[in-house]
Amino acid sequence: MDNHCHSNLTRAVLPYKLTEYDIHDVLNVFQVTGLDSNGKYFMRKSPAVPGSYIEFFAETDLLCAVSTCPGGDLSAWEWNDDKEWRNGKYLSTN
């Protein structure tokens, strides 16, 4: 079984006769992810704090599906522990 954000969303919309091709790219609301200057994928600790929220306004009917990250708690797991991500750049902490 696939256990990642996209497959979780696909399973959530199946009862509505939608398929994987109906799923838009994943929107990481409280995750910091991306590609570094070398094209390597990274995940960093979320800057969100308890009480953080995002308010959406829909101008058409829509179906929303939500998935928690199957990768686990990113605040406890980081790549590049020897570097700090700040203002779009890695800074050495050594």
PDB file as gemmi writes it, atoms N, CA and C in Angstrom:
CRYST1    1.000    1.000    1.000  90.00  90.00  90.00 P 1                      
ATOM      1  N   MET A   1       0.846  -1.186   0.000  1.00  0.00           N  
ATOM      2  CA  MET A   1       0.000   0.000   0.000  1.00  0.00           C  
ATOM      3  C   MET A   1       0.886   1.242   0.000  1.00  0.00           C  
ATOM      4  N   ASP A   2       0.551   2.191  -0.857  1.00  0.00           N  
ATOM      5  CA  ASP A   2       1.272   3.467  -0.880  1.00  0.00           C  
ATOM      6  C   ASP A   2       0.884   4.282   0.338  1.00  0.00           C  
ATOM      7  N   ASN A   3       1.870   4.802   1.029  1.00  0.00           N  
ATOM      8  CA  ASN A   3       1.624   5.661   2.186  1.00  0.00           C  
ATOM      9  C   ASN A   3       2.361   6.969   2.018  1.00  0.00           C  
ATOM     10  N   HIS A   4       1.819   7.831   1.207  1.00  0.00           N  
ATOM     11  CA  HIS A   4       2.361   9.181   1.082  1.00  0.00           C  
ATOM     12  C   HIS A   4       1.187  10.121   0.871  1.00  0.00           C  
ATOM     13  N   CYS A   5       1.423  11.412   0.926  1.00  0.00           N  
ATOM     14  CA  CYS A   5       0.347  12.410   0.881  1.00  0.00           C  
ATOM     15  C   CYS A   5      -0.568  12.222  -0.315  1.00  0.00           C  
ATOM     16  N   HIS A   6       0.015  12.074  -1.491  1.00  0.00           N  
ATOM     17  CA  HIS A   6      -0.780  11.992  -2.712  1.00  0.00           C  
ATOM     18  C   HIS A   6      -1.692  10.762  -2.706  1.00  0.00           C  
ATOM     19  N   SER A   7      -1.162   9.608  -2.290  1.00  0.00           N  
ATOM     20  CA  SER A   7      -1.992   8.398  -2.274  1.00  0.00           C  
ATOM     21  C   SER A   7      -3.077   8.479  -1.205  1.00  0.00           C  
ATOM     22  N   ASN A   8      -2.786   9.134  -0.075  1.00  0.00           N  
ATOM     23  CA  ASN A   8      -3.827   9.329   0.946  1.00  0.00           C  
ATOM     24  C   ASN A   8      -4.976  10.150   0.378  1.00  0.00           C  
ATOM     25  N   LEU A   9      -4.659  11.213  -0.364  1.00  0.00           N  
ATOM     26  CA  LEU A   9      -5.693  12.063  -0.957  1.00  0.00           C  
ATOM     27  C   LEU A   9      -6.460  11.311  -2.040  1.00  0.00           C  
ATOM     28  N   THR A  10      -5.760  10.489  -2.807  1.00  0.00           N  
ATOM     29  CA  THR A  10      -6.433   9.689  -3.838  1.00  0.00           C  
ATOM     30  C   THR A  10      -7.457   8.765  -3.213  1.00  0.00           C  
ATOM     31  N   ARG A  11      -7.085   8.068  -2.147  1.00  0.00           N  
ATOM     32  CA  ARG A  11      -8.031   7.176  -1.470  1.00  0.00           C  
ATOM     33  C   ARG A  11      -9.213   7.947  -0.894  1.00  0.00           C  
ATOM     34  N   ALA A  12      -8.987   9.167  -0.450  1.00  0.00           N  
ATOM     35  CA  ALA A  12     -10.062   9.966   0.149  1.00  0.00           C  
ATOM     36  C   ALA A  12     -11.117  10.378  -0.864  1.00  0.00           C  
ATOM     37  N   VAL A  13     -10.739  10.562  -2.130  1.00  0.00           N  
ATOM     38  CA  VAL A  13     -11.706  11.023  -3.132  1.00  0.00           C  
ATOM     39  C   VAL A  13     -12.325   9.890  -3.943  1.00  0.00           C  
ATOM     40  N   LEU A  14     -11.834   8.672  -3.802  1.00  0.00           N  
ATOM     41  CA  LEU A  14     -12.386   7.539  -4.552  1.00  0.00           C  
ATOM     42  C   LEU A  14     -13.903   7.380  -4.385  1.00  0.00           C  
ATOM     43  N   PRO A  15     -14.456   7.530  -3.171  1.00  0.00           N  
ATOM     44  CA  PRO A  15     -15.913   7.375  -3.031  1.00  0.00           C  
ATOM     45  C   PRO A  15     -16.719   8.396  -3.830  1.00  0.00           C  
ATOM     46  N   TYR A  16     -16.076   9.444  -4.299  1.00  0.00           N  
ATOM     47  CA  TYR A  16     -16.757  10.483  -5.074  1.00  0.00           C  
ATOM     48  C   TYR A  16     -16.539  10.290  -6.578  1.00  0.00           C  
ATOM     49  N   LYS A  17     -16.107   9.062  -6.946  1.00  0.00           N  
ATOM     50  CA  LYS A  17     -15.864   8.705  -8.349  1.00  0.00           C  
ATOM     51  C   LYS A  17     -14.785   9.578  -9.002  1.00  0.00           C  
ATOM     52  N   LEU A  18     -13.832   9.995  -8.202  1.00  0.00           N  
ATOM     53  CA  LEU A  18     -12.677  10.730  -8.693  1.00  0.00           C  
ATOM     54  C   LEU A  18     -11.474   9.802  -8.670  1.00  0.00           C  
ATOM     55  N   THR A  19     -10.452  10.141  -9.427  1.00  0.00           N  
ATOM     56  CA  THR A  19      -9.264   9.295  -9.518  1.00  0.00           C  
ATOM     57  C   THR A  19      -8.017  10.107  -9.156  1.00  0.00           C  
ATOM     58  N   GLU A  20      -6.887   9.440  -9.228  1.00  0.00           N  
ATOM     59  CA  GLU A  20      -5.610  10.097  -8.964  1.00  0.00           C  
ATOM     60  C   GLU A  20      -5.406  11.300  -9.882  1.00  0.00           C  
ATOM     61  N   TYR A  21      -5.929  11.226 -11.097  1.00  0.00           N  
ATOM     62  CA  TYR A  21      -5.751  12.314 -12.059  1.00  0.00           C  
ATOM     63  C   TYR A  21      -6.563  13.554 -11.711  1.00  0.00           C  
ATOM     64  N   ASP A  22      -7.488  13.420 -10.756  1.00  0.00           N  
ATOM     65  CA  ASP A  22      -8.271  14.569 -10.297  1.00  0.00           C  
ATOM     66  C   ASP A  22      -7.610  15.289  -9.129  1.00  0.00           C  
ATOM     67  N   ILE A  23      -6.545  14.726  -8.599  1.00  0.00           N  
ATOM     68  CA  ILE A  23      -5.853  15.291  -7.443  1.00  0.00           C  
ATOM     69  C   ILE A  23      -4.838  16.323  -7.919  1.00  0.00           C  
ATOM     70  N   HIS A  24      -4.932  17.515  -7.380  1.00  0.00           N  
ATOM     71  CA  HIS A  24      -3.950  18.553  -7.691  1.00  0.00           C  
ATOM     72  C   HIS A  24      -2.678  18.262  -6.908  1.00  0.00           C  
ATOM     73  N   ASP A  25      -1.621  18.980  -7.205  1.00  0.00           N  
ATOM     74  CA  ASP A  25      -0.399  18.835  -6.413  1.00  0.00           C  
ATOM     75  C   ASP A  25      -0.721  19.039  -4.940  1.00  0.00           C  
ATOM     76  N   VAL A  26       0.008  18.338  -4.095  1.00  0.00           N  
ATOM     77  CA  VAL A  26      -0.178  18.459  -2.651  1.00  0.00           C  
ATOM     78  C   VAL A  26       0.195  19.872  -2.203  1.00  0.00           C  
ATOM     79  N   LEU A  27      -0.623  20.444  -1.358  1.00  0.00           N  
ATOM     80  CA  LEU A  27      -0.351  21.759  -0.772  1.00  0.00           C  
ATOM     81  C   LEU A  27       0.121  21.524   0.662  1.00  0.00           C  
ATOM     82  N   ASN A  28       1.398  21.731   0.913  1.00  0.00           N  
ATOM     83  CA  ASN A  28       1.949  21.545   2.256  1.00  0.00           C  
ATOM     84  C   ASN A  28       1.687  22.799   3.067  1.00  0.00           C  
ATOM     85  N   VAL A  29       0.634  22.755   3.866  1.00  0.00           N  
ATOM     86  CA  VAL A  29       0.196  23.943   4.589  1.00  0.00           C  
ATOM     87  C   VAL A  29       1.128  24.277   5.750  1.00  0.00           C  
ATOM     88  N   PHE A  30       1.424  23.318   6.598  1.00  0.00           N  
ATOM     89  CA  PHE A  30       2.279  23.578   7.752  1.00  0.00           C  
ATOM     90  C   PHE A  30       3.570  22.773   7.668  1.00  0.00           C  
ATOM     91  N   GLN A  31       4.068  22.576   6.454  1.00  0.00           N  
ATOM     92  CA  GLN A  31       5.344  21.910   6.244  1.00  0.00           C  
ATOM     93  C   GLN A  31       6.224  22.826   5.413  1.00  0.00           C  
ATOM     94  N   VAL A  32       7.502  22.749   5.652  1.00  0.00           N  
ATOM     95  CA  VAL A  32       8.466  23.486   4.828  1.00  0.00           C  
ATOM     96  C   VAL A  32       9.201  22.430   4.008  1.00  0.00           C  
ATOM     97  N   THR A  33       8.918  22.397   2.705  1.00  0.00           N  
ATOM     98  CA  THR A  33       9.547  21.433   1.813  1.00  0.00           C  
ATOM     99  C   THR A  33       9.982  22.147   0.541  1.00  0.00           C  
ATOM    100  N   GLY A  34      10.828  21.522  -0.211  1.00  0.00           N  
ATOM    101  CA  GLY A  34      11.248  22.108  -1.478  1.00  0.00           C  
ATOM    102  C   GLY A  34      12.472  21.432  -2.026  1.00  0.00           C  
ATOM    103  N   LEU A  35      13.097  22.101  -2.973  1.00  0.00           N  
ATOM    104  CA  LEU A  35      14.333  21.628  -3.574  1.00  0.00           C  
ATOM    105  C   LEU A  35      15.422  22.652  -3.285  1.00  0.00           C  
ATOM    106  N   ASP A  36      16.583  22.167  -2.865  1.00  0.00           N  
ATOM    107  CA  ASP A  36      17.689  23.096  -2.619  1.00  0.00           C  
ATOM    108  C   ASP A  36      18.351  23.470  -3.947  1.00  0.00           C  
ATOM    109  N   SER A  37      19.402  24.243  -3.905  1.00  0.00           N  
ATOM    110  CA  SER A  37      20.054  24.725  -5.123  1.00  0.00           C  
ATOM    111  C   SER A  37      20.668  23.592  -5.949  1.00  0.00           C  
ATOM    112  N   ASN A  38      20.843  22.417  -5.343  1.00  0.00           N  
ATOM    113  CA  ASN A  38      21.365  21.252  -6.066  1.00  0.00           C  
ATOM    114  C   ASN A  38      20.258  20.323  -6.548  1.00  0.00           C  
ATOM    115  N   GLY A  39      18.995  20.724  -6.338  1.00  0.00           N  
ATOM    116  CA  GLY A  39      17.870  19.905  -6.768  1.00  0.00           C  
ATOM    117  C   GLY A  39      17.515  18.797  -5.798  1.00  0.00           C  
ATOM    118  N   LYS A  40      18.116  18.803  -4.596  1.00  0.00           N  
ATOM    119  CA  LYS A  40      17.838  17.772  -3.597  1.00  0.00           C  
ATOM    120  C   LYS A  40      16.611  18.168  -2.778  1.00  0.00           C  
ATOM    121  N   TYR A  41      15.677  17.214  -2.620  1.00  0.00           N  
ATOM    122  CA  TYR A  41      14.468  17.444  -1.839  1.00  0.00           C  
ATOM    123  C   TYR A  41      14.826  17.633  -0.372  1.00  0.00           C  
ATOM    124  N   PHE A  42      14.162  18.571   0.300  1.00  0.00           N  
ATOM    125  CA  PHE A  42      14.382  18.746   1.733  1.00  0.00           C  
ATOM    126  C   PHE A  42      13.048  18.926   2.456  1.00  0.00           C  
ATOM    127  N   MET A  43      13.033  18.572   3.716  1.00  0.00           N  
ATOM    128  CA  MET A  43      11.906  18.805   4.616  1.00  0.00           C  
ATOM    129  C   MET A  43      12.472  19.426   5.878  1.00  0.00           C  
ATOM    130  N   ARG A  44      11.839  20.491   6.361  1.00  0.00           N  
ATOM    131  CA  ARG A  44      12.314  21.177   7.550  1.00  0.00           C  
ATOM    132  C   ARG A  44      11.194  21.303   8.576  1.00  0.00           C  
ATOM    133  N   LYS A  45      11.582  21.653   9.765  1.00  0.00           N  
ATOM    134  CA  LYS A  45      10.631  21.845  10.859  1.00  0.00           C  
ATOM    135  C   LYS A  45       9.663  22.978  10.517  1.00  0.00           C  
ATOM    136  N   SER A  46       8.415  22.777  10.871  1.00  0.00           N  
ATOM    137  CA  SER A  46       7.385  23.782  10.612  1.00  0.00           C  
ATOM    138  C   SER A  46       7.545  24.979  11.541  1.00  0.00           C  
ATOM    139  N   PRO A  47       7.353  26.181  11.015  1.00  0.00           N  
ATOM    140  CA  PRO A  47       7.377  27.369  11.868  1.00  0.00           C  
ATOM    141  C   PRO A  47       6.040  27.609  12.582  1.00  0.00           C  
ATOM    142  N   ALA A  48       5.037  26.760  12.293  1.00  0.00           N  
ATOM    143  CA  ALA A  48       3.716  26.928  12.916  1.00  0.00           C  
ATOM    144  C   ALA A  48       3.789  26.663  14.411  1.00  0.00           C  
ATOM    145  N   VAL A  49       2.966  27.367  15.151  1.00  0.00           N  
ATOM    146  CA  VAL A  49       2.864  27.190  16.600  1.00  0.00           C  
ATOM    147  C   VAL A  49       1.419  26.835  16.933  1.00  0.00           C  
ATOM    148  N   PRO A  50       1.170  26.286  18.119  1.00  0.00           N  
ATOM    149  CA  PRO A  50      -0.217  25.995  18.487  1.00  0.00           C  
ATOM    150  C   PRO A  50      -1.101  27.229  18.282  1.00  0.00           C  
ATOM    151  N   GLY A  51      -2.224  27.003  17.631  1.00  0.00           N  
ATOM    152  CA  GLY A  51      -3.137  28.101  17.336  1.00  0.00           C  
ATOM    153  C   GLY A  51      -2.975  28.658  15.929  1.00  0.00           C  
ATOM    154  N   SER A  52      -1.905  28.263  15.221  1.00  0.00           N  
ATOM    155  CA  SER A  52      -1.720  28.707  13.841  1.00  0.00           C  
ATOM    156  C   SER A  52      -2.853  28.151  12.985  1.00  0.00           C  
ATOM    157  N   TYR A  53      -3.294  28.939  12.028  1.00  0.00           N  
ATOM    158  CA  TYR A  53      -4.337  28.452  11.121  1.00  0.00           C  
ATOM    159  C   TYR A  53      -4.263  29.206   9.801  1.00  0.00           C  
ATOM    160  N   ILE A  54      -4.920  28.633   8.817  1.00  0.00           N  
ATOM    161  CA  ILE A  54      -5.055  29.257   7.507  1.00  0.00           C  
ATOM    162  C   ILE A  54      -6.537  29.257   7.180  1.00  0.00           C  
ATOM    163  N   GLU A  55      -7.011  30.368   6.686  1.00  0.00           N  
ATOM    164  CA  GLU A  55      -8.412  30.487   6.319  1.00  0.00           C  
ATOM    165  C   GLU A  55      -8.504  30.516   4.795  1.00  0.00           C  
ATOM    166  N   PHE A  56      -9.351  29.656   4.242  1.00  0.00           N  
ATOM    167  CA  PHE A  56      -9.546  29.589   2.802  1.00  0.00           C  
ATOM    168  C   PHE A  56     -10.908  30.154   2.432  1.00  0.00           C  
ATOM    169  N   PHE A  57     -11.029  30.693   1.240  1.00  0.00           N  
ATOM    170  CA  PHE A  57     -12.297  31.180   0.709  1.00  0.00           C  
ATOM    171  C   PHE A  57     -12.475  30.537  -0.664  1.00  0.00           C  
ATOM    172  N   ALA A  58     -13.553  29.773  -0.822  1.00  0.00           N  
ATOM    173  CA  ALA A  58     -13.814  29.097  -2.093  1.00  0.00           C  
ATOM    174  C   ALA A  58     -14.857  29.876  -2.876  1.00  0.00           C  
ATOM    175  N   GLU A  59     -14.556  30.116  -4.141  1.00  0.00           N  
ATOM    176  CA  GLU A  59     -15.494  30.830  -5.004  1.00  0.00           C  
ATOM    177  C   GLU A  59     -16.292  29.883  -5.883  1.00  0.00           C  
ATOM    178  N   THR A  60     -16.131  28.590  -5.662  1.00  0.00           N  
ATOM    179  CA  THR A  60     -16.898  27.572  -6.373  1.00  0.00           C  
ATOM    180  C   THR A  60     -17.014  26.361  -5.454  1.00  0.00           C  
ATOM    181  N   ASP A  61     -17.962  25.473  -5.740  1.00  0.00           N  
ATOM    182  CA  ASP A  61     -18.075  24.249  -4.956  1.00  0.00           C  
ATOM    183  C   ASP A  61     -16.803  23.434  -5.123  1.00  0.00           C  
ATOM    184  N   LEU A  62     -16.363  22.827  -4.038  1.00  0.00           N  
ATOM    185  CA  LEU A  62     -15.168  22.005  -4.129  1.00  0.00           C  
ATOM    186  C   LEU A  62     -15.195  20.909  -3.090  1.00  0.00           C  
ATOM    187  N   LEU A  63     -14.353  19.930  -3.296  1.00  0.00           N  
ATOM    188  CA  LEU A  63     -14.183  18.831  -2.364  1.00  0.00           C  
ATOM    189  C   LEU A  63     -12.759  18.931  -1.828  1.00  0.00           C  
ATOM    190  N   CYS A  64     -12.614  18.987  -0.529  1.00  0.00           N  
ATOM    191  CA  CYS A  64     -11.290  19.057   0.088  1.00  0.00           C  
ATOM    192  C   CYS A  64     -10.980  17.747   0.779  1.00  0.00           C  
ATOM    193  N   ALA A  65      -9.768  17.291   0.649  1.00  0.00           N  
ATOM    194  CA  ALA A  65      -9.286  16.116   1.360  1.00  0.00           C  
ATOM    195  C   ALA A  65      -8.035  16.529   2.115  1.00  0.00           C  
ATOM    196  N   VAL A  66      -7.876  16.031   3.320  1.00  0.00           N  
ATOM    197  CA  VAL A  66      -6.758  16.408   4.179  1.00  0.00           C  
ATOM    198  C   VAL A  66      -5.989  15.161   4.584  1.00  0.00           C  
ATOM    199  N   SER A  67      -4.678  15.268   4.600  1.00  0.00           N  
ATOM    200  CA  SER A  67      -3.827  14.164   5.014  1.00  0.00           C  
ATOM    201  C   SER A  67      -2.758  14.686   5.957  1.00  0.00           C  
ATOM    202  N   THR A  68      -2.577  14.029   7.078  1.00  0.00           N  
ATOM    203  CA  THR A  68      -1.407  14.333   7.888  1.00  0.00           C  
ATOM    204  C   THR A  68      -0.214  13.663   7.213  1.00  0.00           C  
ATOM    205  N   CYS A  69       0.965  14.156   7.464  1.00  0.00           N  
ATOM    206  CA  CYS A  69       2.145  13.651   6.775  1.00  0.00           C  
ATOM    207  C   CYS A  69       2.461  12.219   7.214  1.00  0.00           C  
ATOM    208  N   PRO A  70       2.425  11.268   6.277  1.00  0.00           N  
ATOM    209  CA  PRO A  70       2.792   9.898   6.629  1.00  0.00           C  
ATOM    210  C   PRO A  70       4.269   9.776   6.987  1.00  0.00           C  
ATOM    211  N   GLY A  71       5.069  10.820   6.696  1.00  0.00           N  
ATOM    212  CA  GLY A  71       6.491  10.799   7.023  1.00  0.00           C  
ATOM    213  C   GLY A  71       6.759  11.007   8.498  1.00  0.00           C  
ATOM    214  N   GLY A  72       5.727  11.352   9.259  1.00  0.00           N  
ATOM    215  CA  GLY A  72       5.898  11.533  10.689  1.00  0.00           C  
ATOM    216  C   GLY A  72       6.060  12.985  11.080  1.00  0.00           C  
ATOM    217  N   ASP A  73       6.468  13.186  12.292  1.00  0.00           N  
ATOM    218  CA  ASP A  73       6.631  14.515  12.870  1.00  0.00           C  
ATOM    219  C   ASP A  73       7.940  15.117  12.386  1.00  0.00           C  
ATOM    220  N   LEU A  74       7.838  16.073  11.464  1.00  0.00           N  
ATOM    221  CA  LEU A  74       9.055  16.658  10.902  1.00  0.00           C  
ATOM    222  C   LEU A  74       9.785  17.558  11.887  1.00  0.00           C  
ATOM    223  N   SER A  75       9.130  17.898  12.995  1.00  0.00           N  
ATOM    224  CA  SER A  75       9.832  18.708  13.991  1.00  0.00           C  
ATOM    225  C   SER A  75      10.855  17.863  14.745  1.00  0.00           C  
ATOM    226  N   ALA A  76      10.735  16.537  14.662  1.00  0.00           N  
ATOM    227  CA  ALA A  76      11.666  15.655  15.351  1.00  0.00           C  
ATOM    228  C   ALA A  76      12.631  14.984  14.382  1.00  0.00           C  
ATOM    229  N   TRP A  77      12.449  15.234  13.086  1.00  0.00           N  
ATOM    230  CA  TRP A  77      13.273  14.565  12.082  1.00  0.00           C  
ATOM    231  C   TRP A  77      13.644  15.572  11.011  1.00  0.00           C  
ATOM    232  N   GLU A  78      14.938  15.815  10.864  1.00  0.00           N  
ATOM    233  CA  GLU A  78      15.386  16.768   9.862  1.00  0.00           C  
ATOM    234  C   GLU A  78      16.584  16.222   9.125  1.00  0.00           C  
ATOM    235  N   TRP A  79      16.688  16.568   7.861  1.00  0.00           N  
ATOM    236  CA  TRP A  79      17.892  16.286   7.094  1.00  0.00           C  
ATOM    237  C   TRP A  79      18.839  17.454   7.300  1.00  0.00           C  
ATOM    238  N   ASN A  80      20.096  17.221   7.062  1.00  0.00           N  
ATOM    239  CA  ASN A  80      21.109  18.270   7.184  1.00  0.00           C  
ATOM    240  C   ASN A  80      21.137  18.855   8.589  1.00  0.00           C  
ATOM    241  N   ASP A  81      21.230  17.991   9.603  1.00  0.00           N  
ATOM    242  CA  ASP A  81      21.231  18.470  10.985  1.00  0.00           C  
ATOM    243  C   ASP A  81      22.392  19.415  11.282  1.00  0.00           C  
ATOM    244  N   ASP A  82      23.444  19.361  10.450  1.00  0.00           N  
ATOM    245  CA  ASP A  82      24.593  20.228  10.697  1.00  0.00           C  
ATOM    246  C   ASP A  82      24.408  21.611  10.075  1.00  0.00           C  
ATOM    247  N   LYS A  83      23.253  21.857   9.473  1.00  0.00           N  
ATOM    248  CA  LYS A  83      22.999  23.147   8.844  1.00  0.00           C  
ATOM    249  C   LYS A  83      21.641  23.678   9.265  1.00  0.00           C  
ATOM    250  N   GLU A  84      21.497  24.959   9.228  1.00  0.00           N  
ATOM    251  CA  GLU A  84      20.241  25.611   9.575  1.00  0.00           C  
ATOM    252  C   GLU A  84      19.674  26.274   8.334  1.00  0.00           C  
ATOM    253  N   TRP A  85      18.373  26.115   8.105  1.00  0.00           N  
ATOM    254  CA  TRP A  85      17.701  26.712   6.946  1.00  0.00           C  
ATOM    255  C   TRP A  85      17.181  28.080   7.357  1.00  0.00           C  
ATOM    256  N   ARG A  86      17.636  29.140   6.696  1.00  0.00           N  
ATOM    257  CA  ARG A  86      17.179  30.478   7.032  1.00  0.00           C  
ATOM    258  C   ARG A  86      17.120  31.328   5.770  1.00  0.00           C  
ATOM    259  N   ASN A  87      16.005  31.988   5.554  1.00  0.00           N  
ATOM    260  CA  ASN A  87      15.828  32.881   4.408  1.00  0.00           C  
ATOM    261  C   ASN A  87      16.186  32.212   3.079  1.00  0.00           C  
ATOM    262  N   GLY A  88      15.744  30.951   2.918  1.00  0.00           N  
ATOM    263  CA  GLY A  88      15.961  30.261   1.655  1.00  0.00           C  
ATOM    264  C   GLY A  88      17.358  29.725   1.441  1.00  0.00           C  
ATOM    265  N   LYS A  89      18.202  29.710   2.486  1.00  0.00           N  
ATOM    266  CA  LYS A  89      19.565  29.204   2.334  1.00  0.00           C  
ATOM    267  C   LYS A  89      19.956  28.351   3.532  1.00  0.00           C  
ATOM    268  N   TYR A  90      20.830  27.374   3.283  1.00  0.00           N  
ATOM    269  CA  TYR A  90      21.398  26.604   4.378  1.00  0.00           C  
ATOM    270  C   TYR A  90      22.585  27.370   4.950  1.00  0.00           C  
ATOM    271  N   LEU A  91      22.617  27.476   6.240  1.00  0.00           N  
ATOM    272  CA  LEU A  91      23.752  28.112   6.927  1.00  0.00           C  
ATOM    273  C   LEU A  91      24.430  27.072   7.782  1.00  0.00           C  
ATOM    274  N   SER A  92      25.720  26.984   7.727  1.00  0.00           N  
ATOM    275  CA  SER A  92      26.456  26.035   8.549  1.00  0.00           C  
ATOM    276  C   SER A  92      26.358  26.463   9.999  1.00  0.00           C  
ATOM    277  N   THR A  93      26.117  25.486  10.885  1.00  0.00           N  
ATOM    278  CA  THR A  93      26.047  25.784  12.320  1.00  0.00           C  
ATOM    279  C   THR A  93      27.322  25.358  13.022  1.00  0.00           C  
ATOM    280  N   ASN A  94      28.308  24.905  12.225  1.00  0.00           N  
ATOM    281  CA  ASN A  94      29.589  24.490  12.817  1.00  0.00           C  
ATOM    282  C   ASN A  94      30.515  25.643  12.995  1.00  0.00           C  
TER     283      ASN A  94                                                      
END                                                                             
